[in-house]
Amino acid sequence: MFDVGFTELALIGLLALIIAGPERLPGIMRTLGRFAGRAKATFAAVRSELEREVDREVDGEEKPTPPRDEQDK
């Protein structure tokens, strides 16, 4: 996806260690990992919903939905 090699990852890790320090680096990495996991789950949910909608339209099961502001009432 990003085509990042080992050398680039090592350089990023070294810079992060120098900037954040060894005490704060594990917490920062944990936070980044949680963010990445949540983003991945969100993107997967959106993709799944879009695929369901496309499949529904292709199969001819399309039913109109009211505009968003009418659904909230």
HELIX and SHEET records of a PDB file:
HELIX    1   1 PHE A    6  VAL A   58  1                                  53    
HELIX    2   2 ARG A   68  GLN A   71  1                                   4    
END                                                                             
